[in-house]
Amino acid sequence: MSDGGYPANWQRAVEELVARESSFNSNAKNPKSTAKGLFQFLDGTRKGYGQGITNWDDPYQQSVAGLKYIKARYGTPEKALAFWDKNKWY
C-alpha cells in the first residue's frame, strides 16, 4: 500500500475493516441501505470520495476511494477500527 502514498503499516487494519464490512466481496450490497462494495460506501459517501472513479465495480477503484475516506475521516485505519468497535460501522 505504500506505493499509493499510504503507509505500509495501514495494511492490516485496512484488511480488517474490509473483512468486517464486505468479507472482501467487491459486489457486496447491504439490503437495508445503499451501502455497496468492499468498503460499503453509501451513495452519499461515494459522491464525496469518488471523484475520478469511473467504474465502481472495480475493486481497485473502490480501494482508492476507501483509503481516501479513511484518511479524511479518521486519519488512520486504526482509528477507523476503534470507531467501528464502538459503533459496528465506520
C-alpha positions in Angstrom: 0.0 0.0 0.0 2.9 2.4 0.4 3.0 2.8 -3.4 -0.2 4.8 -3.3 1.0 7.3 -0.8 -0.3 5.4 2.3 1.9 3.9 4.9 2.6 0.1 4.5 1.6 -0.3 8.2 -2.0 0.5 7.3 -2.4 -2.8 5.5 -3.5 -5.0 8.4 -6.1 -2.5 9.8 -7.5 -1.8 6.3 -7.8 -5.5 5.6 -9.6 -5.9 8.9 -12.1 -3.1 8.0 -12.8 -4.6 4.6 -13.2 -8.1 6.1 -15.8 -6.7 8.6 -17.6 -4.6 6.0 -17.8 -6.8 3.0 -15.8 -10.1 3.6 -13.7 -8.9 0.7 -16.6 -9.1 -1.7 -16.4 -6.1 -4.0 -20.0 -6.8 -5.1 -21.4 -6.8 -1.5 -24.6 -4.9 -1.1 -26.4 -4.1 2.1 -30.1 -4.9 1.7 -31.1 -2.3 4.3 -29.2 0.7 2.9 -27.4 2.0 -0.2 -24.0 0.6 1.1 -22.1 -1.3 -1.6 -18.6 -2.7 -2.3 -15.5 -3.5 -0.3 -15.8 -0.5 2.0 -19.6 -0.5 2.0 -19.9 3.1 0.7 -23.3 4.7 0.9 -24.4 6.7 -2.1 -23.6 10.0 -0.4 -20.2 8.8 0.6 -19.4 7.6 -2.9 -20.2 11.1 -4.2 -17.9 12.7 -1.7 -14.9 10.4 -2.1 -15.3 9.1 -5.6 -14.0 11.9 -7.7 -12.3 10.3 -10.7 -13.8 6.9 -10.1 -15.1 5.7 -13.4 -16.1 2.2 -12.5 -17.4 1.5 -9.0 -17.4 -2.3 -9.8 -13.6 -2.2 -9.9 -12.2 -3.3 -6.6 -9.0 -1.3 -7.2 -11.0 1.9 -7.7 -13.2 1.1 -4.6 -10.0 0.7 -2.6 -8.6 4.1 -3.8 -11.8 5.8 -2.6 -11.8 3.7 0.6 -8.3 4.8 1.6 -9.2 8.5 0.8 -12.2 8.2 3.1 -10.3 6.6 5.9 -7.6 9.2 5.8 -10.0 12.1 5.6 -12.5 11.0 8.2 -10.3 9.1 10.7 -6.7 9.9 10.0 -5.7 6.2 10.3 -7.4 2.9 9.8 -6.7 2.0 13.4 -8.9 5.0 14.4 -11.5 3.8 12.0 -11.4 0.3 13.6 -11.7 1.8 17.0 -14.8 3.7 15.9 -16.1 0.5 14.2 -15.6 -1.4 17.5 -17.8 1.2 19.3 -20.5 1.6 16.7 -20.4 -1.5 14.5 -19.9 0.8 11.5 -17.4 3.4 10.4 
